[in-house]
Amino acid sequence: MRSSAMIAVVLVQFLIGALICIVGILRIDTNIEDVMQWLPDHSDERALYESLVSRFGVDDFLLVTWDGCMAGDPRRQRVEDRLQQDDVNGLVAKTISGADLLETNGAAYETPAAIIERFRGFFFGQNDQTCIAIILTQSGMTNRLESMEFVETVVRDSVGADQPGLLIVGYPAISAEGDKLIRQNLTNALLPCCLLATGVAWFFLRDLRLVLVVFLTSGVASGTSIAMVTLSGYKWGGLTSAIPALTFILSVSGTLHLINYARGAEHDSIAATALRLGWKPCLFSALTTAVSMLSLSHSEYQAIREFGFFCAVGVVNSVFWQLAFAPWALQLIAGKIETGRAGASLVRMHDWTAAHSLFVFGVFTVTLVVTASGLPLLQSGLEVEEMFGSEIATIRDVARFEAKIGPIDQTELLIEFFDADPAQVADRAAAIRQLQTALVETPEVDATLSATAWLPPESEQRGIAGVSARVLYRKKLAGLREQLTETSYLSLQSSPAGEATETWRISLRFPFSKSVDFEQLRDSVAIVAQQELVKRYSPDQIQIQQTGVGLLYHVAQNKLMADLFFNYLLAFAVICPLMMLALWSVPLGLLSMIPNCFPAICLYGAIGLWGQPIDIGIAIAGCIALGIAVDDTTHFMMRAKEIAFREGGSTRITRSAIRTAYSQCSRAMLATTLIASVGLAAFLNQTLLVMSRFSLVLILSLLIALVCDLLLLPALLYTFRVTDQVDVDA
């Protein structure tokens, strides 16, 4: 190809890639506020939660208070009015404040002090300070960031932006903070990641022209990976913010291997040599990496599925730029690429390993057995505060709100009465009150709220007057039954047979920062509810169920471990045959997978022994590390296979071929691993802890994989005699 044509090809490719990057980055939108993406799709618990939403409305809410927010504060009414009047997008379903409860809860039947006491911990604090509960619609729950921005604007305009003690708390507020953290990842961590990775590349290449090719190739690949998400209509979640960094690192790795293959070639044949020697290992490496990431697309978690799919798309996009852009850019701007020294210390490491292969194999085996003993001890943990960290302002605001008003974290207890006679609603209300009293006495529950809080108290007067008062009370409650449905704590439905069913909702509150054992909570609440209700009703008259986002997270924890093992085994089941096919050997394919599986078993076993819970970031790091680690193994094994075939057409890899391939590839393997590790280190100091933990586990996995490739893989090849017995120094 003539120089002018080559310049045109390189420039056109780069300009098209840069344009796609710019358009894609400008269209970035996030969806971390969608809580359902972090929960398993298919479960009875999720179906029950969706039933709760259909009957009572969403349980997503914001709570607002400020110093001096009392029942008589006129700013409270101003906030509520504006939230209803300015809500053009249908984000707010309704608002409730302590003042509303005082006005509508029958002051003629009891004193304001009694009403305040009944709602204390929910709408009133210890000093009678009140709050405004803003209940969101389904649209408001899905678009939490928009809801939070709308509420914050209205509240600050109505109360004053500098109002002391102003607090706006709730899961939507936490999600909005998470959205900011995702954007910070893209701006504060992605650029340092790219610069660090490029700096390490320069350390190994010592040629600014080669570093420029690496940076341009990887930068365009990373930018277009962002565009592939945004231009396809998807939004960025808490995990997808790592995709551009992973794509950049994988592109750096592949481009470095291409440069390594082109060493020693004449200037006019740089591109041809790089493609001739590198297209096959680069393509197979990308294929195995993409497969490991695609295994995540079978997850029951939407966040993991989307991350795995777009990671795989980013890998395919990366290998395109490596093969279509990098070789021609190398030939265009680089002179002859010097052969360079192959790291004498690394070759000596190979020679020592070859002489002591059985010892090396034994050390790794013992290490594997010891660390694998921690795998049964692995536990999962998906608490929201553990994903973001307690030092962010929103989490601190929650603690301040709970100190002033009461706990905000909650789950829901649903009591369904079959064939419910409207005239007997007073009996059912009394049963619910008695149940609430018993529930508050359990250590797991701090406060409860049900529709009974909106009912006037029943007369305790004795004699004929008391009987008459109770008869009138029951009639009044029967008339209030329909109105109670407006509280979102009572639902009236009819069965297909025409029987009336009445479902009472009891919200169970506990502090947000409290470490709740949801297994114990669910069991304790179920036992108490059963014991209290069977005193009045037979088991066939009632149904007791528990739901809420908190319990859904508990279900997610239980399924996360199974999801982790399934995804990893799926990745292994697909990658292993691909390695056999690439090496055209079943024994070599199996042996080459051992160094890549060792890091996950070793590291996750160590995590189990340490007692660190597994969150989503840690869970998916294993599959990603497997896909990335296979890259170096593929390049090394395929290079050894090619050298052996060129030497004598042998179907077995000779010892001399292993040593030659080791001397040619080990430095590139070291470089690619250090580049990936140093680049990912930019994400370690992130407030979004799920990304920080993901990066840490991935870095450790890649470093362990490098040690396995440099020591364990040669030891395996020599110990299990899959090589031809040719002298190492031949």
C-alpha positions in Angstrom: 0.0 0.0 0.0 1.4 3.4 -0.9 2.1 5.9 1.9 -0.7 8.3 0.7 -3.3 5.5 0.8 -2.1 4.4 4.1 -2.3 7.9 5.5 -5.8 8.2 4.2 -6.9 4.8 5.7 -5.5 5.6 9.1 -6.9 9.2 9.2 -10.4 8.1 8.0 -10.5 5.3 10.6 -9.4 7.6 13.4 -11.8 10.4 12.5 -14.8 8.1 12.2 -13.8 6.5 15.6 -13.3 9.9 17.2 -16.7 11.1 15.9 -18.5 8.0 17.3 -16.8 8.6 20.6 -17.9 12.2 20.9 -21.5 11.5 20.0 -21.7 8.5 22.3 -20.1 10.4 25.3 -22.5 13.3 24.9 -25.5 11.0 25.1 -24.5 9.3 28.4 -27.4 8.7 30.7 -27.5 6.6 33.9 -30.0 4.3 35.5 -28.4 3.5 38.9 -31.6 4.9 40.4 -33.5 1.8 39.1 -33.4 -0.4 42.2 -34.8 -3.4 40.3 -31.6 -3.8 38.2 -29.8 -5.0 41.4 -32.4 -7.6 42.2 -33.0 -11.1 40.6 -35.6 -11.2 37.9 -37.4 -14.4 38.7 -38.4 -15.1 42.3 -41.6 -15.5 44.3 -40.4 -12.7 46.5 -40.2 -10.3 43.6 -43.6 -11.3 42.3 -45.0 -10.6 45.8 -43.3 -7.2 45.9 -44.8 -6.3 42.5 -48.2 -7.4 43.9 -47.6 -5.0 46.8 -46.9 -2.1 44.4 -50.1 -2.9 42.4 -52.3 -3.0 45.5 -50.8 -0.2 47.6 -48.6 1.8 45.3 -44.8 2.0 45.4 -43.0 2.0 48.8 -40.4 4.4 47.5 -40.5 7.7 49.3 -38.5 10.8 50.3 -38.6 12.4 53.7 -38.0 16.1 54.2 -37.5 18.0 57.4 -35.6 21.1 58.7 -35.0 22.8 62.0 -38.3 24.3 63.1 -40.4 22.1 60.9 -43.4 22.0 63.2 -47.1 21.4 62.5 -47.8 25.1 62.4 -44.9 26.1 60.1 -46.4 27.7 57.0 -43.5 26.6 54.8 -44.6 23.0 55.3 -47.9 23.7 53.5 -46.0 25.7 50.8 -43.8 22.7 50.1 -46.7 20.3 49.8 -48.7 22.6 47.6 -45.9 23.2 45.2 -45.0 19.5 45.0 -48.5 18.9 43.7 -48.8 22.0 41.5 -45.4 21.9 39.8 -45.3 18.1 39.2 -45.8 18.1 35.4 -44.1 14.8 34.9 -46.2 12.7 37.3 -43.4 11.9 39.7 -45.2 12.4 43.1 -48.2 10.4 44.0 -49.0 12.3 47.2 -47.5 13.9 50.3 -48.2 13.4 54.0 -47.0 15.4 56.9 -47.6 15.4 60.6 -49.8 18.5 60.3 -52.0 16.6 57.8 -52.5 13.8 60.3 -53.5 16.3 63.0 -56.0 17.9 60.7 -57.6 14.7 59.3 -57.2 12.2 62.2 -60.2 13.2 64.2 -59.2 15.8 66.8 -62.7 15.6 68.1 -62.1 12.1 69.3 -58.6 12.5 70.9 -56.1 15.2 71.7 -53.3 16.4 69.3 -50.8 15.0 71.8 -52.3 11.5 71.5 -52.2 11.7 67.7 -48.6 12.8 67.8 -47.7 10.0 70.1 -49.3 7.4 67.8 -47.2 8.7 64.8 -44.0 9.3 66.7 -41.0 7.8 65.0 -42.7 8.1 61.6 -44.0 11.7 61.2 -43.0 13.2 64.6 -39.7 13.3 66.4 -38.9 13.5 70.1 -39.4 17.3 70.1 -42.6 17.1 68.0 -40.6 18.1 65.0 -42.5 16.8 62.0 -41.5 15.8 58.4 -43.1 15.5 55.0 -43.3 12.1 53.4 -43.3 12.3 49.6 -44.6 9.1 48.1 -43.5 8.6 44.5 -45.4 7.2 41.6 -44.2 4.2 39.5 -42.7 6.7 37.1 -41.0 8.5 40.0 -39.6 5.3 41.3 -38.1 4.4 37.9 -36.7 7.8 37.4 -35.4 8.5 40.9 -32.8 11.0 39.8 -35.4 13.2 38.1 -37.6 12.8 41.2 -34.9 13.8 43.5 -33.9 16.9 41.5 -37.5 18.0 41.3 -38.1 17.6 45.1 -34.9 19.3 46.0 -35.6 22.3 43.8 -39.1 22.7 45.2 -38.0 22.3 48.8 -35.0 24.6 48.6 -37.1 27.3 46.8 -39.9 27.0 49.4 -37.9 26.7 52.6 -34.6 28.4 51.7 -31.4 26.9 50.4 -29.5 28.0 53.6 -32.2 26.7 56.0 -30.4 25.1 59.0 -31.0 21.4 59.4 -32.6 20.9 56.0 -32.6 17.2 55.2 -33.9 15.3 52.2 -33.4 11.6 52.7 -34.6 8.2 51.3 -33.5 5.7 48.7 -34.1 8.1 45.8 -31.6 10.5 47.4 -29.1 7.8 47.8 -29.6 6.8 44.1 -29.1 10.3 43.0 -25.8 10.4 44.9 -24.9 7.1 43.1 -25.6 8.7 39.8 -23.1 11.5 40.6 -20.5 8.9 41.6 -20.9 7.0 38.3 -20.2 10.3 36.4 -17.2 10.9 38.6 -15.9 7.5 37.7 -16.0 8.4 34.1 -14.3 11.7 34.6 -12.1 11.3 37.7 -11.0 7.6 37.2 -11.1 6.9 33.4 -8.6 9.5 32.4 -6.1 8.6 35.1 -6.6 4.9 34.2 -5.7 5.7 30.6 -2.7 7.8 31.5 -1.4 5.3 34.0 -1.7 2.5 31.5 -0.1 4.5 28.8 2.8 5.4 31.2 3.5 1.8 31.9 3.4 1.1 28.2 6.0 3.7 27.6 8.2 2.2 30.4 8.2 -1.1 28.4 8.4 0.3 24.9 10.6 3.4 25.4 9.5 4.7 22.1 7.0 7.6 22.0 5.8 6.7 18.5 4.8 3.2 19.6 3.2 4.6 22.8 1.2 7.0 20.6 -0.1 4.1 18.5 -1.0 2.3 21.7 -2.8 5.3 23.1 -4.7 6.2 19.9 -5.8 2.6 19.3 -6.9 2.0 22.9 -8.5 5.5 23.3 -10.7 5.1 20.2 -11.6 1.5 21.3 -12.6 2.8 24.7 -14.6 5.7 23.4 -16.5 3.7 20.9 -17.3 1.1 23.7 -19.1 4.0 25.5 -20.9 4.9 22.3 -22.1 1.4 21.8 -24.0 1.6 25.1 -25.4 5.0 24.8 -26.3 4.9 21.0 -28.1 1.6 21.5 -30.5 3.3 23.9 -29.2 1.7 27.1 -28.2 3.7 30.2 -25.1 3.4 32.4 -25.4 1.5 35.6 -23.2 1.1 38.6 -21.1 -1.6 36.9 -21.0 -0.4 33.2 -18.9 2.5 34.2 -16.0 0.1 34.2 -16.5 -0.9 30.6 -14.4 1.8 28.9 -11.5 1.2 31.3 -11.6 -2.5 30.7 -11.8 -1.9 26.9 -8.8 0.5 27.1 -6.7 -2.0 29.0 -7.5 -4.9 26.8 -6.7 -2.8 23.7 -3.4 -1.8 25.2 -2.7 -5.4 25.9 -3.6 -6.6 22.4 -1.7 -3.7 20.7 1.4 -4.5 22.8 1.3 -8.1 21.6 1.1 -6.9 18.0 4.1 -4.7 18.5 5.9 -7.6 20.0 5.1 -9.7 16.9 6.3 -7.0 14.6 9.7 -6.6 16.3 12.6 -7.1 13.9 10.4 -6.8 10.7 11.5 -4.3 8.0 9.6 -1.0 8.0 7.6 -1.9 4.8 6.4 -5.2 6.3 5.6 -4.1 9.9 1.8 -4.3 9.3 2.0 -7.5 7.3 4.2 -9.2 10.0 2.1 -8.0 12.9 -1.1 -9.3 11.1 0.4 -12.6 10.0 1.7 -13.5 13.4 -0.9 -11.7 15.6 -4.3 -12.0 14.0 -5.0 -15.5 15.2 -3.9 -15.2 18.8 -5.5 -11.7 19.1 -8.8 -13.0 17.6 -8.8 -16.1 19.8 -7.9 -14.0 22.9 -10.8 -11.6 22.2 -13.1 -14.6 21.6 -12.3 -16.2 24.9 -12.5 -12.9 26.7 -15.9 -12.1 25.1 -17.2 -15.5 26.0 -16.3 -15.2 29.6 -18.1 -11.8 29.7 -21.1 -13.1 27.8 -21.5 -15.8 30.5 -22.6 -12.9 32.7 -25.5 -12.2 30.3 -27.2 -15.3 31.7 -27.4 -13.8 35.2 -30.7 -13.2 36.9 -29.5 -9.6 37.7 -30.2 -7.0 35.1 -27.1 -4.9 36.2 -24.8 -8.0 35.7 -26.5 -9.0 32.4 -26.0 -5.6 30.8 -22.5 -5.3 32.1 -21.5 -8.7 30.7 -23.1 -8.1 27.3 -21.6 -4.6 26.7 -18.3 -5.8 28.0 -18.3 -8.5 25.4 -19.3 -5.9 22.7 -16.4 -3.8 23.9 -14.0 -6.7 23.5 -15.1 -7.4 20.0 -14.9 -3.6 19.2 -11.4 -3.6 20.8 -10.0 -6.4 18.6 -11.4 -4.7 15.5 -9.3 -1.6 16.3 -6.3 -3.7 17.1 -6.3 -5.5 13.8 -7.8 -2.8 11.5 -6.1 0.3 12.8 -3.0 -0.5 14.9 -0.8 -2.4 12.3 -1.2 0.4 9.7 -0.6 3.1 12.2 2.5 1.3 13.4 3.9 1.1 9.8 2.9 4.7 9.2 4.5 6.5 12.1 7.1 4.0 13.4 10.4 3.1 12.0 11.8 -0.4 12.3 10.8 -1.8 15.6 13.9 -3.0 17.4 14.0 -6.6 18.6 15.1 -5.6 22.1 16.3 -7.9 24.8 14.0 -10.6 26.0 14.5 -10.1 29.8 17.2 -12.5 30.8 15.8 -12.9 34.3 12.5 -14.1 32.9 14.2 -16.7 30.8 16.3 -17.9 33.7 13.0 -18.2 35.6 11.8 -20.5 32.9 14.9 -22.6 33.1 14.7 -23.0 36.8 11.0 -23.9 36.6 11.8 -26.5 33.9 14.4 -28.1 36.2 12.1 -28.1 39.2 8.7 -28.5 37.6 7.5 -31.1 40.1 8.4 -28.9 43.0 6.7 -25.9 41.5 3.6 -27.9 40.7 3.5 -29.2 44.3 3.7 -25.7 45.8 0.9 -24.4 43.7 -1.2 -27.5 44.5 -0.8 -27.1 48.3 -1.7 -23.4 48.0 -4.8 -24.3 46.0 -5.9 -26.9 48.5 -5.4 -24.5 51.5 -7.2 -21.5 49.9 -10.0 -23.6 48.4 -11.0 -24.6 51.9 -12.5 -21.1 52.2 -14.9 -21.5 49.3 -17.7 -23.0 51.4 -17.3 -20.1 53.8 -18.2 -17.4 51.2 -21.1 -15.2 52.1 -22.9 -12.5 50.0 -23.8 -9.0 51.0 -25.8 -6.4 49.0 -26.6 -3.7 51.6 -27.0 -0.4 49.8 -24.9 1.5 52.2 -22.0 -1.0 51.6 -22.2 -0.2 47.9 -21.6 3.6 48.4 -19.9 3.9 51.7 -21.0 5.7 54.9 -18.8 8.8 54.3 -20.9 10.3 51.5 -23.2 13.2 52.5 -26.4 11.5 51.7 -25.7 8.6 54.1 -24.7 11.1 56.9 -28.0 12.9 56.3 -29.9 9.7 56.9 -28.2 9.3 60.3 -29.1 12.9 61.2 -32.7 12.4 60.1 -33.1 9.2 62.1 -31.7 11.0 65.2 -34.4 13.8 64.9 -37.4 11.9 63.6 -37.0 8.1 63.5 -35.8 5.1 61.5 -36.4 5.1 57.7 -35.5 1.6 56.6 -38.5 -0.7 56.3 -40.0 -4.0 55.2 -43.7 -4.8 54.8 -45.9 -7.3 56.5 -49.1 -8.1 54.6 -52.1 -9.7 56.4 -54.8 -10.8 54.1 -58.3 -11.6 55.5 -60.5 -13.9 53.3 -64.2 -13.4 53.1 -63.9 -10.2 55.1 -67.2 -8.9 56.5 -67.2 -5.1 56.3 -69.2 -5.0 59.6 -66.3 -6.8 61.4 -63.6 -4.3 60.3 -63.3 -3.1 64.0 -62.3 -6.7 65.1 -59.7 -6.9 62.4 -58.3 -3.4 63.3 -58.1 -4.6 66.9 -56.2 -7.7 65.8 -53.7 -5.6 63.8 -53.2 -3.2 66.8 -52.4 -6.2 69.0 -50.1 -7.6 66.4 -48.2 -4.3 66.1 -47.7 -4.2 69.9 -46.2 -7.7 69.8 -44.0 -6.9 66.9 -42.4 -3.8 68.5 -41.4 -6.0 71.4 -39.2 -8.1 69.1 -35.5 -7.0 68.9 -35.5 -6.8 65.1 -38.3 -4.2 64.8 -38.0 -0.6 66.1 -41.4 0.8 65.0 -44.6 -0.2 63.1 -47.2 1.7 61.1 -50.5 0.5 59.7 -53.9 1.8 58.7 -55.0 1.6 62.4 -53.0 4.8 63.0 -55.6 6.7 61.0 -58.5 5.3 63.1 -59.9 7.0 66.2 -59.4 5.0 69.4 -62.2 2.7 70.6 -64.0 3.7 73.7 -62.9 1.9 76.9 -66.0 3.1 78.9 -67.8 0.4 80.8 -71.5 -0.2 81.2 -74.4 0.5 78.9 -72.9 3.8 77.7 -69.7 2.0 76.8 -71.5 -0.7 74.9 -73.5 2.0 73.0 -70.2 3.9 72.2 -68.6 0.7 70.9 -71.6 -0.1 68.7 -71.4 3.4 67.2 -67.6 3.0 66.8 -68.0 -0.2 64.8 -70.5 1.4 62.5 -68.3 4.4 62.1 -65.3 2.2 61.2 -67.4 0.3 58.7 -68.1 3.6 57.0 -64.4 4.6 57.2 -63.3 1.3 55.5 -63.3 2.7 52.0 -61.5 5.9 53.1 -58.7 3.9 54.7 -57.6 2.6 51.3 -56.4 6.1 50.6 -53.8 5.7 53.3 -51.9 3.1 51.2 -52.1 0.7 54.2 -55.4 -1.1 53.4 -56.4 -2.8 50.1 -59.9 -4.2 49.3 -60.2 -6.7 46.5 -62.6 -9.4 45.3 -61.6 -13.0 44.6 -62.7 -14.7 41.3 -65.5 -16.4 43.4 -66.8 -13.0 44.5 -65.5 -13.2 48.1 -64.2 -9.9 49.5 -60.6 -9.9 50.6 -59.1 -7.3 52.9 -55.3 -6.8 53.0 -53.7 -4.8 55.8 -50.2 -3.6 55.4 -47.9 -3.1 58.4 -44.6 -1.2 57.8 -41.8 -2.5 60.0 -39.1 0.2 60.6 -35.5 -0.1 61.7 -32.5 2.3 61.4 -30.8 2.5 58.0 -27.4 2.0 59.5 -28.5 -1.0 61.5 -27.1 -4.4 60.4 -30.2 -6.4 60.0 -30.3 -10.2 59.8 -33.2 -10.4 57.4 -33.4 -14.2 57.8 -33.9 -13.7 61.5 -36.2 -10.8 60.9 -38.4 -12.7 58.6 -38.6 -15.8 60.9 -39.3 -13.7 64.0 -42.0 -11.6 62.4 -43.7 -14.7 60.9 -43.8 -16.5 64.2 -45.1 -13.5 66.1 -47.8 -12.8 63.4 -48.9 -16.4 63.4 -49.1 -16.6 67.2 -51.1 -13.4 67.6 -53.6 -13.9 64.7 -54.5 -17.5 65.4 -55.9 -16.2 68.7 -58.7 -14.7 66.7 -58.8 -16.4 63.3 -58.4 -19.9 61.9 -55.5 -20.4 59.5 -57.8 -20.7 56.5 -59.2 -17.2 57.2 -55.8 -15.4 56.9 -52.6 -15.3 54.9 -49.4 -13.8 56.2 -46.7 -12.6 53.7 -43.6 -10.4 54.0 -42.1 -8.2 51.3 -40.3 -4.9 50.6 -37.1 -3.9 49.0 -35.0 -4.9 52.1 -36.2 -8.5 51.8 -35.7 -8.4 48.1 -32.0 -7.6 48.7 -31.9 -10.5 51.1 -33.2 -12.8 48.4 -30.6 -11.3 46.0 -27.8 -12.2 48.5 -28.9 -15.8 48.6 -29.0 -16.0 44.8 -25.8 -14.1 44.2 -23.5 -17.0 45.2 -25.3 -19.5 43.0 -25.2 -16.9 40.2 -21.5 -16.4 40.7 -20.7 -20.1 40.4 -23.0 -20.7 37.5 -21.5 -17.8 35.5 -18.0 -18.9 36.2 -18.7 -22.6 35.3 -20.4 -21.5 32.1 -17.5 -19.3 31.1 -15.1 -22.2 31.8 -17.3 -24.7 29.9 -17.2 -22.5 26.8 -13.6 -21.2 26.9 -12.0 -24.6 27.6 -13.2 -26.2 24.3 -12.1 -23.0 22.5 -8.6 -23.4 23.9 -8.6 -27.0 22.8 -9.6 -25.9 19.3 -7.0 -23.1 19.2 -4.2 -25.4 20.3 -5.7 -28.4 18.4 -5.0 -30.6 21.5 -7.3 -31.7 24.3 -4.4 -32.2 26.9 -2.9 -28.8 26.1 -6.3 -27.1 26.2 -7.0 -28.6 29.6 -3.6 -27.7 31.0 -3.7 -24.2 29.7 -7.0 -23.6 31.7 -5.5 -24.5 35.0 -3.4 -21.3 35.4 -6.4 -19.3 34.5 -8.8 -21.0 37.0 -6.2 -21.0 39.8 -6.5 -17.2 40.6 -10.3 -17.4 41.1 -10.2 -20.5 43.3 -7.3 -19.1 45.3 -8.6 -15.5 45.7 -12.2 -16.3 46.4 -11.1 -19.0 48.8 -9.0 -16.4 50.6 -11.9 -14.0 50.7 -14.0 -16.8 52.3 -11.3 -17.4 54.9 -11.0 -13.7 55.6 -14.8 -13.4 56.0 -15.4 -10.5 53.5 -18.9 -10.7 52.1 -19.3 -11.0 48.3 -21.0 -8.1 46.6 -21.9 -7.8 42.9 -18.6 -6.2 42.0 -16.6 -9.0 43.6 -18.9 -11.6 42.2 -18.4 -10.6 38.5 -14.6 -9.9 38.8 -13.9 -13.7 38.6 -15.5 -14.1 35.1 -13.8 -10.9 33.9 -10.4 -12.0 35.3 -10.8 -15.4 33.6 -11.4 -13.8 30.2 -8.5 -11.3 30.6 -6.0 -13.8 32.0 -6.7 -16.3 29.1 -5.3 -13.6 26.7 -1.7 -14.0 27.8 -2.0 -17.8 28.0 -3.4 -17.9 24.4 -0.6 -15.8 23.0 2.1 -17.9 24.7 0.6 -21.3 23.9 -0.2 -20.5 20.3 3.2 -19.0 19.8 4.8 -22.1 21.2 2.6 -24.3 19.0 3.6 -22.3 15.9 7.3 -22.4 16.7 7.1 -26.2 17.3 5.3 -26.7 14.0 7.8 -24.5 12.1 10.7 -26.4 13.7 9.6 -29.9 12.7 5.9 -30.1 12.1 5.4 -31.8 15.5 1.9 -32.1 16.9 3.4 -31.8 20.4 5.0 -28.7 21.7 8.7 -29.2 22.1 10.7 -27.9 25.1 12.8 -25.7 22.8 9.6 -24.2 21.4 8.3 -23.5 24.9 11.6 -21.8 25.8 11.6 -19.7 22.7 8.0 -18.7 23.1 8.7 -17.9 26.7 11.6 -15.6 25.8 9.5 -13.8 23.2 6.2 -13.5 25.1 7.1 -13.3 28.8 8.0 -9.6 28.6 4.8 -8.8 26.8 2.8 -10.9 29.4 4.5 -9.0 32.2 3.8 -5.7 30.5 0.2 -6.3 29.7 -0.5 -7.5 33.3 1.2 -4.5 34.9 -0.5 -2.1 32.5 -3.9 -3.6 33.4 -3.2 -3.6 37.1 -1.8 0.0 37.3 -4.6 1.3 35.1 -7.3 -0.3 37.2 -5.6 1.1 40.3 -7.2 4.4 39.4 -10.5 3.0 40.5 -9.4 1.8 43.9 -9.9 5.2 45.6 -13.5 5.6 44.4 -16.5 6.4 46.8 -18.5 3.9 44.7 -17.3 1.0 46.7 -18.7 -1.7 44.4 -16.4 -0.4 41.7 -13.4 -0.1 44.1 -13.8 -3.7 45.3 -14.3 -4.9 41.7 -11.1 -3.3 40.7 -9.1 -4.7 43.7 -10.3 -8.3 43.1 -9.6 -7.9 39.3 -6.1 -6.6 39.9 -5.2 -9.3 42.4 -6.6 -12.0 40.0 -4.5 -10.7 37.1 -1.3 -10.6 39.2 -1.9 -14.1 40.4 -2.6 -15.2 36.8 0.7 -13.7 35.7 2.6 -15.7 38.3 0.7 -18.8 37.2 1.5 -18.2 33.5 5.2 -17.6 34.2 5.7 -20.5 36.7 2.7 -22.9 36.9 2.0 -23.2 33.2 5.6 -24.3 32.2 5.7 -26.6 35.3 2.4 -28.3 34.1 3.7 -28.7 30.6 6.8 -30.5 31.8 5.3 -32.4 34.7 2.5 -34.0 32.6 4.8 -34.7 29.7 2.8 -33.1 26.9 6.0 -31.9 25.4 8.6 -33.7 23.2 11.7 -34.4 25.2 14.1 -32.0 23.6 16.9 -30.4 25.7 15.9 -27.0 27.2 19.0 -25.3 25.8 18.5 -26.7 22.3 
